[in-house]
Amino acid sequence: MMAMSCKDGKGIMDNGKYVRYTPEQVEALERLYHECPKPSSIRRQQLIRECPILSNIEPKQIKVWFQNRRCREKQRKEASRLQAVNRKLTAMNKLLMEENDRLQKQVSQLVYENGYFRQHTQNTTLATKDTSCESVVTSGQHHLTPQHPPRDASPAGLLSIAEETLTEFLSKATGTAVEWVQMPGMKPGPDSIGIVAISHGCTGVAARACGLVGLEPTRVAEILKDRPSWFRDCRAVDVLNVLPTANGGTIELLYMQLYAPTTLAPARDFWLLRYTSVMEDGSLVVCERSLKNTQNGPSMPPVQHFVRAEMLPSGYLIRPCEGGGSIIHIVDHMDLEPWSVPEVLRPLYESSTVLAQKTTMAALRQLRQIAQEVSQSNVTGWGRRPAALRALSQRLSRGFNEALNGFTDEGWSMMGNDGIDDVTILVNSSPEKLTGLNLSFANGFPAVSNAVLCAKASMLLQNVPPAILLRFLREHRSEWADNNIDAYSAAAVKVGPCSLPGSRVGSFGSQVILPLAHTIEHEEFLEVIKLEGVGHCPEDAMMPRDMFLLQLCSGMDENAVGTCAELIFAPIDASFADDAPLLPSGFRIIPLDSGKEASSPNRTLDLASALEIGPAGNRSSNDYSVNGGNTRSVMTIAFEFAFESHLQENVASMARQYVRSIISSVQRVALALSPSHLSSHAGLRPPLGTPEAHTLARWICHSYRCYLGVELLKSSGEGSETILKTLWHLSDAIMCCSLKALPVFTFANQAGLDMLETTLVALQDITLEKIFDDHGRKTLCSEFPQIMQQGFACLQGGICLSSMGRPVSYERAVAWKVLNEEENAHCVCFMFMNWSFV
């Protein structure tokens, strides 16, 4: 067996004698190695012919040299990797030891306070006990928020506030001022994002994280200060004043605005002081807090459409790490004023887990992403650098938030509704909004749109995991999207025929998903959606073109706690330039903590039953609660359309109906995806299970048998519970309406609710005449006297309308009078057979 040398410039002969390579020979071999590390025998022979200095070397010897060279390269890379891992583990070990020391101090403090509490409760009255209990529950908080003595707005007064902010921030970041508990689902380790914790029993919501990043402290501080670049909810941060301090630091006065995540709550703003300084050990600190009137510092008047929230001492502690990089501690502590939102949404504003996901962990992810891009510095995603792709993701998210919030200072104004306020229509014709839409596109046609319309709505969902619902919406676009609307949206911004590079990865009906980029932890995807065979104009009817959407998808991990799921997309032009105009539309699904309110039987909550603002809230729905934990979420939908101003009413009507159809589609999908959809274990829930419902089901079946001479239900048992259950699952739509001057619906089975696209709660707001068109109303008026006299009537097939305005066809229908125990008319029941959406 031949021995191999691992020293540069050496070869080996078959007779066992070593031959040294000259520097010129090594240089020639190295050049070829960088071109081709593993050349074939033909390539090696060609090298000998092309390089006279290698003519005295055997091809076999050159083969051995390349083997040795690859071996050394592999060893060098492995050594470098192990050194990097060792540095990371050393830094992580240091971080964990510090965390362990902090936890030991926290345990000691809790033991001391527990002993103090026991002694105090033995020597005081009941009233004193209550006060003591309060102080212990909020231990560590009273010294965090003292009554500040009045200060002036001079540099000395601001420096006093800044130094106090720094002390309180450090006590949270490395001390025991806040009781931190590990965030659910987060396990620290070498490959984790870091050590993430949330507060327990403190004022407001707070989250803390510490981790390692491969960037220098000054670069880390620069990234974190640019909050809009990584915090998707941040609309703007305005630096109103900068004051240098004697110790080399800076004090900044900031005004920050945050977008509202849903249409059901107002946006937030903050008036902040930010203090940047370098500590004695070389650590860089950036800390912030809200400026309040109690501090007698500079003030900022309230801003219309914003709720002023408070940031308690928060910030970043950035320490240089041996061997490069930084160790970072992040603390976010806010009071988001949850009183100002409907009670059903308050978990979003009272959850430290949500704050950790949206803010604290987002900062760490941004740092890790940029560190990876700096270390690799390669071109990905169809010839685009990672920074350009991140900018596209940011533009999609920001455009969606702008449309969702519809601020008047950006040119948005609200249109009147059509009598139903389920969908809000906003219009924007400001020049700034249209600047991007009036570009010259690759197909040579000028843009003619001079206004933008946004249709938006929100709804509550029950027992549907946001990640699963979002995945379905992403992969099965044909289940909810209308290609004609997509084509209109694309044509409005003059999308031309384009052929984008990329392989066919996954086809879902008429769409193909082309991956573009993803983040390190794969929690966010940027992709291009190819919609095949979509006509942009009447001329395309014979030869349909393909249409393309740029799409941002996040929150598809079912195990992530407190993460919202988003699907945001926008038509893109053939050029697909980095500064291409984007009109984002899409969905946002935000999970809510498990609450007492439960769903109606079709798994979709009605907003009217949950949106009570005030401390008491609406507890009536407790009567319909279900045993077991219910997962709830709020879905917000926003769709943007560019249009010509003289078509505003037509486009508004189209957009309103389109969003309503999407809502009904989502409700239907949510029903199908619900893991416990009317399961046999759960049984029927109130109000279906009430004695009145059982009685009504018995009356319906008895009256049908009396008037038509046949049984309504096949093989149903005698018990009223069995009758109700069988009636509920009947495939034909059953609906009962009252005998009033304006009949309204009072009951419907599951098929009836699906046909009307409503819930049992909202059913009573729908009148009988509302579901019929003009022809249907005339037929009903002519047949109604027969129903009351003869007891029943058979109606011919036709078209009716759901509560969302969608046409529903039915093969035939039967109407009969429902009699109570005293043989008096209680209501009229309708049964629609073989119905389907048109």
DOVEX-409114 format. One record per residue (C-alpha): residue in one letter; y, z, x. Coordinates in steps of 0.5 Angstrom, whole numbers, padded with zeros to 4 digits, always signed. Layout:
<atoms>
aYZX/...
</atoms>
This chain:
<atoms>
m+0000+0000+0000/m+0007-0002+0003/a+0012+0004+0004/m+0019+0003+0002/s+0025+0005+0005/c+0031+0008+0001/k+0037+0007+0007/d+0042+0001+0006/g+0040-0005+0011/k+0033-0003+0012/g+0027-0008+0011/i+0020-0007+0012/m+0015-0012+0015/d+0007-0013+0013/n+0006-0010+0021/g+0009-0004+0019/k+0015-0005+0024/y+0022-0004+0021/v+0027-0009+0021/r+0035-0007+0020/y+0039-0012+0016/t+0046-0014+0019/p+0052-0012+0015/e+0053-0019+0013/q+0046-0019+0010/v+0047-0013+0007/e+0054-0016+0004/a+0050-0022+0001/l+0045-0018-0002/e+0050-0014-0005/r+0054-0019-0008/l+0047-0022-0011/y+0045-0015-0014/h+0052-0015-0018/e+0051-0021-0021/c+0043-0020-0022/p+0040-0014-0021/k+0033-0017-0022/p+0033-0024-0019/s+0027-0028-0020/s+0022-0031-0014/i+0026-0037-0015/r+0033-0034-0015/r+0031-0030-0009/q+0028-0037-0005/q+0035-0040-0007/l+0039-0035-0004/i+0035-0036+0002/r+0037-0043+0002/e+0044-0042+0001/c+0045-0036+0006/p+0043-0038+0013/i+0044-0031+0015/l+0038-0029+0011/s+0034-0035+0013/n+0030-0030+0018/i+0028-0025+0012/e+0021-0026+0008/p+0022-0027+0000/k+0017-0021+0000/q+0022-0017+0004/i+0028-0019+0000/k+0024-0017-0006/v+0023-0010-0003/w+0030-0009-0002/f+0032-0011-0009/q+0027-0005-0011/n+0030+0000-0007/r+0037-0002-0009/r+0035-0001-0016/c+0032+0005-0015/r+0038+0008-0011/e+0042+0006-0017/k+0038+0009-0022/q+0038+0016-0017/r+0045+0016-0017/k+0046+0015-0024/e+0041+0020-0026/a+0045+0025-0021/s+0052+0023-0024/r+0049+0025-0031/l+0046+0031-0029/q+0052+0034-0025/a+0056+0032-0032/v+0051+0036-0036/n+0051+0042-0031/r+0059+0042-0031/k+0059+0042-0039/l+0053+0047-0039/t+0057+0051-0034/a+0064+0051-0039/m+0060+0052-0045/n+0056+0058-0042/k+0063+0061-0040/l+0066+0059-0047/l+0060+0062-0051/m+0061+0069-0046/e+0068+0069-0048/e+0066+0068-0056/n+0060+0074-0055/d+0066+0078-0052/r+0070+0077-0058/l+0065+0078-0063/q+0063+0085-0059/k+0070+0087-0060/q+0070+0085-0067/v+0064+0089-0069/s+0067+0095-0065/q+0073+0094-0069/l+0069+0094-0076/v+0065+0100-0074/y+0071+0104-0073/e+0074+0102-0079/n+0068+0103-0083/g+0068+0110-0080/y+0076+0111-0082/f+0074+0108-0089/r+0069+0114-0090/q+0073+0119-0088/h+0079+0117-0091/t+0075+0116-0098/q+0073+0123-0097/n+0080+0126-0097/t+0084+0122-0102/t+0085+0121-0109/l+0082+0115-0113/a+0089+0112-0113/t+0089+0113-0105/k+0082+0110-0105/d+0084+0104-0108/t+0090+0103-0103/s+0085+0104-0097/c+0080+0100-0100/e+0085+0094-0100/s+0088+0095-0093/v+0081+0095-0090/v+0079+0089-0094/t+0085+0086-0091/s+0084+0089-0084/g+0087+0085-0079/q+0092+0082-0083/h+0098+0087-0084/h+0100+0087-0077/l+0099+0079-0078/t+0105+0079-0083/p+0109+0084-0082/q+0116+0085-0085/h+0120+0081-0080/p+0127+0084-0079/p+0133+0079-0080/r+0134+0074-0075/d+0139+0069-0074/a+0138+0061-0073/s+0141+0062-0065/p+0136+0060-0060/a+0135+0067-0058/g+0133+0068-0065/l+0128+0062-0065/l+0125+0064-0059/s+0124+0071-0062/i+0120+0068-0067/a+0116+0063-0063/e+0114+0069-0058/e+0111+0073-0064/t+0108+0066-0067/l+0105+0066-0060/t+0102+0073-0060/e+0099+0072-0067/f+0096+0066-0065/l+0092+0068-0059/s+0090+0074-0063/k+0086+0069-0068/a+0084+0064-0062/t+0081+0069-0058/g+0082+0076-0061/t+0079+0080-0067/a+0086+0079-0072/v+0081+0075-0076/e+0074+0076-0078/w+0071+0069-0077/v+0064+0067-0079/q+0060+0061-0077/m+0061+0055-0081/p+0055+0053-0086/g+0051+0048-0083/m+0054+0048-0076/k+0050+0050-0070/p+0053+0050-0063/g+0050+0047-0057/p+0051+0042-0052/d+0051+0036-0056/s+0055+0039-0062/i+0062+0038-0064/g+0064+0045-0062/i+0063+0052-0064/v+0066+0052-0071/a+0068+0058-0076/i+0071+0060-0082/s+0075+0066-0084/h+0072+0072-0088/g+0077+0076-0093/c+0084+0074-0090/t+0090+0071-0093/g+0090+0064-0095/v+0085+0059-0092/a+0083+0059-0084/a+0079+0055-0079/r+0077+0056-0072/a+0074+0052-0067/c+0073+0051-0060/g+0070+0046-0055/l+0070+0042-0049/v+0073+0035-0049/g+0074+0030-0043/l+0081+0030-0043/e+0086+0033-0039/p+0090+0039-0042/t+0097+0035-0043/r+0094+0029-0046/v+0090+0033-0051/a+0097+0036-0053/e+0100+0030-0054/i+0094+0027-0058/l+0094+0034-0062/k+0102+0034-0063/d+0101+0027-0066/r+0098+0029-0073/p+0099+0023-0077/s+0094+0019-0072/w+0088+0024-0073/f+0090+0028-0080/r+0089+0023-0085/d+0092+0027-0090/c+0099+0028-0086/r+0104+0023-0089/a+0109+0024-0084/v+0112+0029-0079/d+0119+0029-0077/v+0122+0033-0071/l+0129+0035-0073/n+0131+0039-0067/v+0128+0041-0060/l+0130+0047-0056/p+0128+0048-0049/t+0127+0055-0047/a+0128+0059-0041/n+0120+0059-0039/g+0120+0052-0039/g+0117+0051-0046/t+0120+0048-0052/i+0121+0050-0059/e+0121+0044-0064/l+0123+0045-0072/l+0119+0040-0076/y+0118+0038-0083/m+0111+0036-0085/q+0109+0032-0091/l+0101+0032-0093/y+0099+0027-0098/a+0095+0030-0105/p+0088+0028-0104/t+0087+0027-0112/t+0092+0025-0118/l+0091+0031-0121/a+0095+0035-0116/p+0102+0035-0113/a+0103+0034-0105/r+0105+0039-0100/d+0110+0040-0095/f+0112+0045-0089/w+0118+0047-0086/l+0115+0049-0079/l+0117+0052-0072/r+0113+0049-0066/y+0113+0053-0060/t+0110+0049-0053/s+0109+0053-0047/v+0105+0054-0041/m+0101+0061-0040/e+0101+0064-0033/d+0094+0062-0032/g+0096+0055-0033/s+0093+0054-0040/l+0097+0050-0045/v+0099+0053-0052/v+0102+0049-0058/c+0103+0054-0064/e+0106+0053-0070/r+0108+0057-0076/s+0112+0056-0083/l+0120+0059-0083/k+0121+0063-0089/n+0127+0066-0092/t+0125+0073-0090/q+0126+0071-0082/n+0133+0069-0084/g+0132+0063-0079/p+0134+0055-0081/s+0132+0053-0088/m+0130+0047-0091/p+0131+0046-0099/p+0125+0044-0103/v+0124+0037-0104/q+0122+0034-0111/h+0115+0032-0112/f+0112+0037-0106/v+0110+0044-0107/r+0112+0048-0101/a+0106+0051-0097/e+0106+0056-0092/m+0103+0055-0085/l+0101+0062-0082/p+0101+0062-0074/s+0096+0057-0072/g+0096+0052-0066/y+0092+0050-0060/l+0090+0053-0053/i+0088+0048-0048/r+0085+0051-0041/p+0084+0046-0036/c+0076+0046-0034/e+0073+0046-0027/g+0071+0039-0025/g+0076+0035-0030/g+0077+0036-0038/s+0079+0042-0042/i+0077+0047-0046/i+0080+0048-0053/h+0081+0053-0058/i+0084+0051-0065/v+0086+0055-0070/d+0089+0053-0077/h+0091+0058-0082/m+0095+0056-0089/d+0097+0058-0095/l+0096+0052-0100/e+0099+0055-0106/p+0093+0054-0110/w+0097+0057-0117/s+0100+0050-0117/v+0094+0046-0119/p+0089+0046-0125/e+0084+0051-0124/v+0078+0047-0124/l+0081+0044-0117/r+0083+0051-0114/p+0077+0051-0110/l+0080+0045-0106/y+0086+0049-0104/e+0082+0056-0103/s+0076+0054-0099/s+0076+0055-0091/t+0070+0050-0091/v+0075+0044-0093/l+0080+0046-0089/a+0075+0046-0083/q+0073+0039-0085/k+0079+0036-0086/t+0083+0039-0081/t+0080+0043-0075/m+0074+0039-0074/a+0078+0032-0075/a+0082+0034-0069/l+0076+0035-0065/r+0073+0029-0067/q+0079+0025-0065/l+0079+0028-0058/r+0072+0026-0057/q+0073+0019-0059/i+0079+0018-0055/a+0075+0021-0049/q+0069+0017-0050/e+0074+0011-0051/v+0077+0012-0044/s+0070+0013-0040/q+0067+0007-0043/s+0074+0003-0044/n+0070-0003-0047/v+0071-0008-0052/t+0067-0008-0058/g+0067-0010-0066/w+0068-0017-0065/g+0073-0017-0059/r+0077-0011-0061/r+0078-0005-0057/p+0077+0001-0060/a+0084+0003-0061/a+0085-0003-0065/l+0080-0001-0070/r+0082+0006-0070/a+0089+0003-0072/l+0086-0001-0078/s+0082+0005-0080/q+0088+0009-0080/r+0092+0003-0084/l+0087+0003-0089/s+0087+0011-0091/r+0094+0011-0091/g+0095+0005-0095/f+0090+0008-0100/n+0094+0015-0100/e+0100+0012-0101/a+0098+0008-0107/l+0095+0015-0110/n+0101+0019-0109/g+0106+0013-0111/f+0112+0017-0108/t+0119+0014-0111/d+0122+0014-0104/e+0117+0009-0102/g+0119+0004-0108/w+0114+0006-0113/s+0115+0007-0121/m+0111+0009-0127/m+0110+0004-0132/g+0108+0006-0140/n+0101+0007-0142/d+0098+0003-0148/g+0097+0010-0152/i+0092+0012-0148/d+0094+0016-0141/d+0087+0016-0138/v+0089+0011-0133/t+0096+0011-0129/i+0100+0005-0127/l+0105+0004-0122/v+0109-0002-0119/n+0112-0003-0113/s+0117-0008-0111/s+0121-0006-0105/p+0122-0010-0099/e+0118-0006-0095/k+0112-0006-0099/l+0112-0013-0099/t+0114-0015-0092/g+0106-0015-0090/l+0105-0019-0096/n+0110-0025-0094/l+0107-0027-0088/s+0104-0034-0087/f+0097-0034-0087/a+0092-0039-0083/n+0091-0043-0089/g+0098-0046-0089/f+0100-0043-0096/p+0106-0039-0097/a+0105-0032-0101/v+0108-0032-0107/s+0107-0025-0110/n+0113-0021-0110/a+0111-0014-0113/v+0105-0009-0112/l+0101-0006-0118/c+0097+0000-0117/a+0092+0003-0123/k+0089+0010-0121/a+0085+0015-0125/s+0081+0021-0124/m+0075+0024-0127/l+0070+0030-0126/l+0063+0029-0124/q+0057+0034-0125/n+0051+0035-0121/v+0052+0028-0117/p+0052+0029-0110/p+0058+0025-0107/a+0054+0022-0101/i+0049+0019-0106/l+0054+0016-0111/l+0058+0013-0105/r+0052+0010-0102/f+0050+0007-0109/l+0057+0004-0110/r+0057+0001-0103/e+0051-0002-0103/h+0051-0004-0110/r+0058-0007-0111/s+0055-0012-0117/e+0054-0006-0121/w+0061-0004-0122/a+0066-0009-0119/d+0068-0016-0122/n+0068-0022-0118/n+0073-0025-0122/i+0078-0019-0120/d+0076-0019-0113/a+0078-0027-0113/y+0084-0025-0116/s+0086-0020-0111/a+0084-0024-0105/a+0088-0030-0108/a+0094-0026-0109/v+0095-0025-0101/k+0092-0032-0100/v+0086-0031-0097/g+0083-0037-0094/p+0076-0040-0092/c+0074-0036-0086/s+0068-0035-0082/l+0068-0029-0078/p+0063-0027-0073/g+0057-0022-0074/s+0050-0023-0076/r+0047-0022-0083/v+0045-0014-0083/g+0044-0012-0090/s+0045-0016-0096/f+0046-0013-0103/g+0046-0018-0108/s+0052-0022-0107/q+0055-0018-0101/v+0053-0018-0094/i+0055-0012-0090/l+0057-0014-0083/p+0058-0007-0078/l+0065-0007-0074/a+0065+0000-0071/h+0063+0007-0072/t+0065+0014-0070/i+0061+0018-0065/e+0058+0022-0070/h+0057+0016-0075/e+0061+0020-0080/e+0066+0014-0081/f+0064+0007-0081/l+0069+0001-0081/e+0066-0006-0083/v+0067-0013-0086/i+0064-0014-0093/k+0062-0022-0094/l+0062-0023-0102/e+0058-0030-0102/g+0060-0035-0107/v+0066-0033-0110/g+0071-0038-0113/h+0079-0036-0111/c+0082-0042-0116/p+0079-0047-0121/e+0078-0052-0116/d+0073-0047-0112/a+0068-0048-0119/m+0064-0053-0116/m+0064-0051-0108/p+0065-0043-0109/r+0068-0040-0102/d+0066-0033-0099/m+0071-0028-0099/f+0072-0022-0094/l+0074-0015-0095/l+0075-0010-0089/q+0072-0003-0091/l+0072+0004-0089/c+0066+0008-0091/s+0066+0016-0090/g+0062+0022-0092/m+0055+0019-0093/d+0052+0025-0090/e+0049+0029-0095/n+0048+0035-0091/a+0055+0036-0089/v+0059+0042-0092/g+0066+0041-0095/t+0066+0033-0093/c+0069+0028-0098/a+0066+0022-0099/e+0071+0015-0099/l+0070+0008-0100/i+0076+0004-0098/f+0077-0003-0098/a+0082-0009-0098/p+0082-0017-0098/i+0083-0020-0091/d+0086-0026-0089/a+0082-0032-0085/s+0086-0030-0079/f+0084-0022-0079/a+0089-0020-0074/d+0091-0013-0072/d+0097-0013-0076/a+0094-0017-0082/p+0097-0015-0089/l+0093-0010-0093/l+0093-0007-0100/p+0087-0002-0100/s+0083+0000-0106/g+0077+0005-0107/f+0074+0011-0109/r+0075+0018-0106/i+0070+0024-0108/i+0071+0031-0107/p+0066+0036-0108/l+0068+0042-0111/d+0065+0049-0111/s+0060+0051-0116/g+0063+0054-0122/k+0062+0057-0128/e+0064+0051-0132/a+0058+0046-0134/s+0058+0039-0136/s+0056+0036-0143/p+0050+0033-0143/n+0051+0026-0140/r+0053+0030-0134/t+0060+0028-0134/l+0066+0033-0135/d+0071+0031-0140/l+0078+0032-0136/a+0081+0035-0142/s+0077+0041-0142/a+0078+0043-0135/l+0085+0042-0133/e+0088+0048-0136/i+0094+0051-0131/g+0095+0058-0130/p+0092+0064-0128/a+0087+0065-0134/g+0085+0058-0134/n+0080+0055-0139/r+0074+0059-0140/s+0071+0056-0147/s+0066+0052-0143/n+0063+0058-0141/d+0059+0058-0148/y+0056+0051-0145/s+0054+0054-0138/v+0047+0052-0135/n+0043+0057-0131/g+0043+0055-0124/g+0048+0052-0119/n+0052+0046-0121/t+0055+0042-0116/r+0061+0039-0119/s+0066+0034-0116/v+0073+0030-0117/m+0073+0023-0116/t+0079+0019-0116/i+0080+0011-0116/a+0086+0007-0114/f+0086+0000-0114/e+0092-0005-0112/f+0094-0012-0114/a+0099-0016-0111/f+0103-0021-0117/e+0109-0024-0119/s+0114-0020-0123/h+0114-0024-0129/l+0106-0023-0130/q+0107-0016-0129/e+0105-0014-0137/n+0099-0019-0136/v+0097-0016-0129/a+0098-0009-0132/s+0093-0010-0138/m+0088-0013-0133/a+0088-0007-0128/r+0088-0002-0134/q+0082-0005-0137/y+0078-0006-0130/v+0079+0001-0128/r+0077+0003-0135/s+0070-0001-0134/i+0069+0002-0127/i+0070+0009-0130/s+0065+0007-0135/s+0060+0004-0129/v+0061+0010-0125/q+0059+0015-0131/r+0053+0011-0132/v+0051+0011-0125/a+0052+0018-0124/l+0048+0019-0130/a+0042+0016-0127/l+0043+0019-0120/s+0043+0026-0123/p+0037+0030-0120/s+0036+0034-0126/h+0038+0029-0132/l+0036+0032-0138/s+0030+0035-0134/s+0024+0038-0138/h+0025+0044-0134/a+0032+0045-0136/g+0031+0043-0144/l+0037+0041-0148/r+0043+0045-0147/p+0049+0047-0152/p+0052+0045-0156/l+0046+0041-0157/g+0042+0047-0158/t+0046+0051-0163/p+0043+0052-0170/e+0048+0047-0173/a+0045+0041-0168/h+0038+0043-0170/t+0040+0043-0178/l+0044+0037-0177/a+0038+0033-0174/r+0034+0035-0180/w+0039+0033-0185/i+0040+0026-0181/c+0032+0025-0181/h+0031+0027-0189/s+0037+0023-0191/y+0034+0017-0188/r+0027+0018-0191/c+0030+0019-0198/y+0035+0013-0198/l+0031+0008-0194/g+0023+0010-0195/v+0021+0010-0188/e+0021+0015-0183/l+0027+0015-0178/l+0023+0018-0172/k+0016+0017-0170/s+0011+0022-0169/s+0016+0028-0169/g+0014+0035-0170/e+0016+0039-0176/g+0020+0044-0172/s+0027+0043-0172/e+0028+0043-0164/t+0023+0038-0163/i+0027+0033-0168/l+0033+0034-0165/k+0030+0033-0158/t+0027+0026-0161/l+0033+0024-0164/w+0037+0025-0158/h+0032+0021-0153/l+0032+0015-0159/s+0034+0009-0155/d+0038+0006-0161/a+0045+0009-0162/i+0046+0015-0167/m+0053+0017-0169/c+0055+0021-0175/c+0062+0021-0177/s+0066+0025-0182/l+0068+0024-0189/k+0075+0024-0188/a+0081+0020-0190/l+0081+0018-0182/p+0074+0019-0180/v+0072+0021-0173/f+0066+0022-0170/t+0062+0029-0170/f+0056+0028-0167/a+0052+0022-0162/n+0045+0022-0159/q+0045+0020-0151/a+0045+0013-0153/g+0051+0013-0157/l+0055+0017-0152/d+0053+0011-0147/m+0055+0006-0152/l+0061+0009-0153/e+0062+0011-0146/t+0064+0018-0148/t+0062+0025-0148/l+0060+0030-0153/v+0067+0034-0152/a+0071+0027-0152/l+0067+0024-0158/q+0071+0028-0163/d+0078+0024-0161/i+0075+0018-0163/t+0076+0015-0170/l+0071+0010-0173/e+0076+0004-0174/k+0077+0005-0167/i+0070+0002-0165/f+0070-0004-0169/d+0074-0011-0168/d+0078-0014-0174/h+0072-0017-0177/g+0068-0011-0176/r+0073-0007-0180/k+0073-0011-0186/t+0066-0011-0186/l+0066-0004-0186/c+0071-0003-0191/s+0067-0008-0196/e+0061-0004-0195/f+0063+0003-0195/p+0063+0004-0202/q+0056+0002-0203/i+0054+0007-0197/m+0057+0012-0202/q+0054+0010-0208/q+0047+0007-0206/g+0047+0012-0200/f+0046+0007-0195/a+0048+0000-0193/c+0045-0005-0188/l+0050-0009-0183/q+0049-0015-0180/g+0050-0016-0172/g+0056-0016-0169/i+0061-0013-0164/c+0064-0007-0163/l+0068-0003-0157/s+0067+0003-0153/s+0072+0008-0152/m+0074+0004-0145/g+0075-0002-0149/r+0069-0006-0147/p+0065-0010-0152/v+0058-0008-0154/s+0054-0013-0158/y+0049-0010-0163/e+0043-0014-0167/r+0044-0010-0173/a+0046-0003-0176/v+0044+0001-0181/a+0049+0007-0184/w+0047+0012-0189/k+0050+0018-0193/v+0047+0025-0190/l+0046+0030-0195/n+0046+0038-0194/e+0042+0043-0197/e+0046+0043-0203/e+0045+0035-0204/n+0052+0034-0202/a+0055+0029-0198/h+0056+0032-0191/c+0057+0026-0186/v+0056+0019-0185/c+0051+0017-0180/f+0050+0010-0176/m+0045+0007-0172/f+0046+0001-0168/m+0040-0003-0166/n+0039-0007-0159/w+0046-0006-0157/s+0048-0008-0150/f+0055-0009-0146/v+0057-0016-0146/
</atoms>
